[in-house]
């Protein structure tokens, strides 16, 4: 497994991973009709734009390759939270892997490289948001050294009210 910066040609694969991981990870947490209706093609333009607008290392998309195929990705940026300083706090805005490779170290490799990249960018800490009830993701983040900081935000996804929990990781 290797982690590298995403390139424009990765956008379709990243969109595929995004959709397939959502459909598996959020089963039972988000409305099934929403998950069933997700199509990778809908997300390709978003990922093309994000990859092309990268500002390494403060704003980047990383991909994980296994046996030559892209199987996971992470999106990094300065924090988008109003209560944090985007000069000091980074954010892991997305981190997903194909369900078929869960448990094989892909997520650990992506997260380790994400944290290294954010640290290299000069951030002193980082945050991420996780859907309340996503026990698998919460266990993963906590094993990687992230801790819940008490912040929450509520949203409506597919007509369902959901709550997200913020996790933090300090680099220094």
Buried (B, 14 or more C-beta within 10 A) or exposed (E): BEBEBBEEEBBBBBBBBBBBBBBBBBEEBBEEEBBEEBEBEEBBEEBBEBBEEBEEBBBBBBBBBBEEEBBBBBBBBBBEBEEBEBEEBBBBBBBBBBEEBBEBBBBBBBBBBBBBBBBEBEBBBBBBBBBBEBEEBBEBBEEBEBEBEEBEEEEEBBEEEBEBBBBBBEBE
